[in-house]
Amino acid sequence: MEYQVKVTVLDKKLFPELQARYCAVPDSGKCPCYNVGDEFLFYRNDERDDYWHMGAGTLVKSGKPDEGVLMSPGTMHCGTEGVPFCAEAWDAISRYIYAALQGGAIMRGWTKDDKVMIACCNDGTRPVIFKIERIDVSES
């Protein structure tokens, strides 16, 4: 059996009071690296291994960009060709992607479907919420 993983950006949160209090750029706004509705598809087979490239080139559908997002110089849409996932997001979700690509249950007993996990990145002032889904690919 081969497995793929679909990652979807469900939401992006913003805590302006925390940014104002703790961030060097107090009005940084929501994360500029992802859009709500972005979809990424990870493969791991003889031809392609997206896990070891931190999701670079996995973006298959781009969501709607936010209005007024502060783009730092060099900020790029994560998951596009040659652009890996943000390090904070990757640190938070890569373990679930790896488990699912191996055919494992992502979070048995925690979610209604053990092939699905909801997780967020580690940015406490502007977290991105991800849905991670294992896709079972039948071998014909």
JOHU-V286274 format. One line per field, one symbol per residue. psi: psi as a letter, one per 30 degrees, with the letter a starting at -180 (. if undefined). Layout:
psi: ???
This chain:
psi: klklkkkkjelklkieeeeeefkejfhfalkfflkkfkkkkkljaffkjfefghgkgfjfkkakklkgkjjlkfkljkflkfjllkeeeeeefeeeeeeeffglkeikfelejggkkklllgjffikkkkkkkkkjjkj.
